[in-house]
C-alpha cells in the first residue's frame, strides 16, 4: 500500500479470536514473518478470552511492537467499528466451536457465531476493508457416506454449532452479493497441533493418557474425520487472504482420514498405553458419521497442498503436550472446577 505521495503504508490486519488455538497460530506465524507479503504488517488481535481463549498462546510474540492485543467481544458494535476504521484486512476466527457444548446449550453459539459475524461484516462494509476472510468448518456440510464435498455442496448442518457456523457463512455470502464486500469463506477439516484447548479429542486424549487416566470413545468409534495440521490450515487461509476470489468458498483439508478408533490406536501407541485405557461411551447426539472435503479448488487456484505428514505432525503434537504441562494443566484444572 502507498499513500498519495507514494510512501509505503503499513498493512493493518485485524484477527478476531486471535488468542484461540488456530487464531493464535496464525498470529504467531504472521508476526514471525512466515507470510512474506505480510512480513511488516501490524496485527491487531481482538479476543474476548472466553474459556478457550488464552493470552498465553500469544506469549512467544507478545513483545513484538507490531502486535496489539485488544480484549473485547465481536458483538460489541462500538468497539468493532472503532477497530475496523483502522483495518485493511480481516481474518475472522472468533467462534464458539465445541459441538458438545452446543448440544448442552446453543445460545452462546448463535450469539457469537451469527450476531458477532454480522457485527463484523457490517463494520467491515462501512470501513471499506480490502478483504475479509471468514474462517468456517467442514461441519456445515453435514455428513457424507462416500466421496468428498466440493464447495458447491448444499449446507446440511446437524449440530447447533455447525448450524450457527452455516448461518454465518450465509451472512458472509449475502454481504458479498448484496453489498459487494470482498469476502472469502474457508471451510477446514479437523485441526490438530500445539496450543489446542484440552477439551478437543487429541489434546484431551493425550493429556489423560499421559496422566494414567481413561479416554472416552463415542459409540462404535467408526466415525471418520480428515485431519489437518494447524500450520497447513493457517497457510491455506493466508493463500486465500492473498489470492482468493471475492465471494468464493475454499475447502482446506489435510488428506488423512481416520476413524476415531484408528486415531485412538495411534494415541495409545504414542503414550505407551493400551485399550484398557479406553472407555466406550454413549454416542453423541446427532453425531456426523464422516467428513471429507475436496481441496481441488484451493489447490488449483492458489497452489495449496498440505505439507505436514500426519504421522510426523501427531508425534510432534504429542511431544509438545508432554513438554508443556504448565500450559495445559491449569486449563484442565479450571475446567474440572467449573464442571
C-alpha positions, 0 to 999 in steps of 0.5 A: 500500500502507498499513500498519495505521495507514494510512501509505503503504508503499513498493512493493518490486519485485524484477527478476531479470536486471535488468542484461540488455538488456530487464531493464535497460530496464525498470529504467531506465524504472521508476526514471525514473518512466515507470510512474506507479503505480510512480513511488516504488517501490524496485527491487531488481535481482538479476543474476548478470552472466553474459556478457550481463549488464552493470552498465553498462546500469544506469549512467544510474540507478545513483545513484538511492537507490531502486535496489539492485543485488544480484549473485547467481544465481536458483538460489541458494535462500538468497539468493532467499528472503532477497530475496523476504521483502522483495518485493511484486512480481516481474518475472522476466527472468533467462534464458539466451536465445541459441538458438545457444548452446543448440544448442552446449550446453543445460545452462546453459539448463535450469539457469537457465531451469527450476531458477532459475524454480522457485527463484523461484516457490517463494520467491515462494509462501512470501513471499506476493508480490502478483504475479509476472510471468514474462517468456517468448518467442514461441519456445515456440510453435514455428513457424507457416506462416500466421496468428498464435498466440493464447495458447491455442496448444499449446507446440511448442518446437524449440530447447533454449532455447525448450524450457527457456523452455516448461518454465518457463512450465509451472512458472509455470502449475502454481504458479498452479493448484496453489498459487494464486500470482498469476502472469502469463506474457508471451510477446514477439516479437523485441526490438530497441533500445539496450543489446542484447548484440552477439551478437543479429542487429541489434546484431551486424549493425550493429556489423560493418557499421559496422566494414567487416566481413561479416554472416552470413545463415542459409540462404535468409534467408526466415525471418520474425520480428515485431519489437518495440521494447524500450520497447513490450515493457517497457510491455506487461509493466508493463500486465500487472504492473498489470492482468493476470489471475492465471494468464493468458498475454499475447502482446506483439508489435510488428506488423512482420514481416520476413524476415531478408533484408528486415531485412538490406536495411534494415541495409545501407541504414542503414550505407551498405553493400551485399550484398557485405557479406553472407555466406550461411551454413549454416542453423541447426539446427532453425531456426523458419521464422516467428513471429507472435503475436496481441496481441488479448488484451493489447490488449483487456484492458489497452489495449496497442498498440505505439507505436514505428514500426519504421522510426523505432525501427531508425534510432534503434537504429542511431544509438545503436550508432554513438554508443556504441562504448565500450559495445559494443566491449569486449563484442565484444572479450571475446567474440572472446577467449573464442571 
